[in-house]
Amino acid sequence: MNPDVARKTWRACEPYHAMVYFAPEAVEEYEAIGLDPRTNRAVGYFPARAAAMGAVTWQTVQATFFNFSALAVEFGISGVWDKVAPQQVLDARLRAADRALRRMCGDLLDDTAEAAALARTAAGGCNPYGRALYAAHAGIPWPEPDHLQLWHAITLLREFRGDGHIAVLVAAGLTGLESAVLHVAMNDTWGRKALQSTRLYTDEEWDAAVVSLCERGWLDSDGQFTEEGKARREAIELKTDELALAPWELLGEDGAARLRELVRPLATAISDSGAFGKGPRL
């Protein structure tokens, strides 16, 4: 199977999971259990995504999330488990996903059984070895109804891919900050201001990472990719695709194509709702 199948299917499915990081329903549900994501956006992201691992330290969260500064993660995690239990956060996150998907997708959710079955089958091809965030979320019981099974399956698949991506970045000798700098150099939707502000790196830290990557020959003096840098970045993406391929090999090319077909209207409805219209957030 062409590794590109892994990238195409991840991109098609990602909005169905990622909307939970932007949805006002998530803010409301986290507030209902005693957190304050309006004042501290970090508690609307770090505990919710980390809760599957239990009451872990901020150091564990930084290690598994990878490209956030120690300051950002400590700000979002420290003291949280004294206020709420991880299970409370997981329950609040699922309620938020349910409410947000119902608002954004409406009647489209009535016909998600096939997509949920395909995504769940694919998730069965993932293994936990070296995949901490995937393994943690794989321990969560499958929710009901179908649209939440689909959301959970896509969550598993994207964390499986993300764990593999981090392994490739580490093997390439990159730090979390350097990986963020390289992401900006790709000139996609994330600019330096947005990524630096959400990851809480200082100008001095960011500039030092740019200098380091220039010295390695990956970036030029303007912070853009050199030819060597482009080749190395593409090699990282290709290896990430290869490491993420197991679930799609299990599902098969036709199954992966069918899943993309089924999820695409849902992803479009989510995007058209304005879910991502206010720019990147924690």
Secondary structure, 3 states (H helix, E strand, C coil): CCCHHHHHHHHHHHHHHHHHHCCHHHHHHHHHCCCCCCCCHHHHCHHHHHHHHCCCCHHHHHHHHCCCCHHHHHHHHCCHHHHCCHHHHHHHHHHHHHHHHHHHHHHHHHHCHHHHHHHHHHHCCCCCCCCHHHHHHHCCCCCCCHHHHHHHHHHHHHHHHHHHHHHHHHHCCCCHHHHHHHHHHCCCCCCHHHHHHHHCCCHHHHHHHHHHHHHCCCECCCCCECHHHHHHHHHHHHHHHHHCCHHHHHHCHHHHHHHHHHHHHHHHHHHHCCCCCCCCCC
